[in-house]
Amino acid sequence: MTLLSGQPAASYLVEQVDLPLELSRRLGALGLMKGSRVTVLRKKRRGAMIITVRGTRFAVGMGIAGHITIKEAG
């Protein structure tokens, strides 16, 4: 499943980031890479999401969230 289908207050593990190299590197610098834990804080109606990665909160749009593959953190 993709990050776009993640639910608020749930934690997930990133399996794959399928984005252009430059954007993928930028997200990696923020801590969003394969194996990192992502917590969805809030989902907006139009697709924007507020997430936490390694203690840092930031927003991602639906175009980016739809290209990040996740699985539930157990």
Secondary structure, DSSP 8 states (H G I E B T S, - for coil): -BGGG--TT-EEEEEEE-S-HHHHHHHHHTT-STT-EEEEEEE-TTS-EEEEETTEEEEE-HHHHTTEEEEE--
